[in-house]
Amino acid sequence: MSDIEISKKMAAMAVDALNDKKAEDVKVIDISNISTLADYFIIAGGTNRNQVQALADNVQEKLGRSGHMTKNVEGYDSANWILLDFGDIIVHVFDNENRLFYDLERIWRDGKLIDAGELA
């Protein structure tokens, strides 16, 4: 399996984990052609601190069970923007206010917005 196929599978698992906990407005952006940071950014929203943390926990658990451990986690305690860095994918879980404020979808608009169904 190639690196991009592994990244794609990881992204699909992350999206499933987010959907399991009722994440809002999940977006997947393919940034592989415009950045060396990662292949995919996954952006999702939660309605409150507890849900934002539950979303992040579920992503870590699901990917961890498949052998994909987080390299770095930022913002967990405040839970207004949790960043989960898995190397090939980076998952951003926001509360509603901070998602609007930081607007990563606009910042990374040069990336390709992917339908989550294309990851499977």
N, C-alpha and C positions, 0 to 999 in steps of 0.2 A: 504494500500500500504506500503510495507516494505521500510526501509531506502535506500537499494540498488536500488530498483525500482524508488524511488524518484530521487536519484542521476543520474540514467540512463536517466530518463526523462529530468532532468535539462541539462545533457550533450547533449542530442538530440536537445533541444531548443537552446543551445549555438552554436552548429554546424550549425543549420539552420540560426541563426542570422548572423554568420560569412559568410556563403555561400550567403546570401542575399546581402551582400556588397562586394562580389567577393574576399574573402580571398584566399590567395595562400597556397597550400600544408597543408590543415588542417589535423592534426593528433590527435587521441584520444588514450590516454594510461591509461589503468586500473591499478591503483597503490594500489588498496584496499588490496591486499595480502602482500604488501611490505612496506607500510607506513601508519601511522595514520594521516598524513596531510590531506588527502582527498581520495575520491574513484577514481576520474578521473582527469587527466591533459589533457587539450585541448590546443594544440599549433597551432598557425596560423601565417601567414605572410601578411604584407601589403607592398605596393611599396613605400609609402612616408608617411610623418608625418600625413597629413590629412586623408589618408585612414586608418592608424593604429588607429587614434582616432575615426574615424567613425565606425570601426569594434568594438572597445570597447564600444562605445556609444550604438550601436545596440544590443549587447549582454546584456548590463545592462538594456536597455529598455524592451527587450523581456522577460527576466527572471523576471524583476521587475513587469511587468504586471501580471505575474503568482504568485506573492507574494514572489519571491526569491530575496532578496536584497543583494547587495554586503556587505560583512563584512569589506573589506579593498580594496583599490585601490592604486597601486603604479605605478609611472612612467608616469602618464598621460601627464604632461606638456612637458616633453622631447620627449615622444612618440617614443622612440627607443625600449623600452620593457615595455609594459603595463601589469601589473599583476592584474587580477580581482579575488578576493577570495570570493567565495560563500559558503565556508565551505565544502560542500560535493564535489564540483568541483572547480578547479582552472583553469582559462583561461589565457593563455600567448599569447599576440599579439606582434609580433616582426616586426621591419623593417628587410630587407634582411641581412644587414651586421651583426647586433647583433644576429640574429637567427643562423647564421653560427658560430659566435664567441662563444656563450654560449652553443650551441648544446645540448639542453635539452633531445632530443631524445636519444642521446648516454648516457647521465648521468642516465636517467631513463630506460635504456634498460632492466632492470630486470622486469619492468612492462609488461603488455600484450598489444600489439598494437591492437586496436579494429577497425574494419571497421565501419565507421559511420552508415552504413546501419543496423548494428546489434543493434543500440541503439533504433531504432523505435519500 
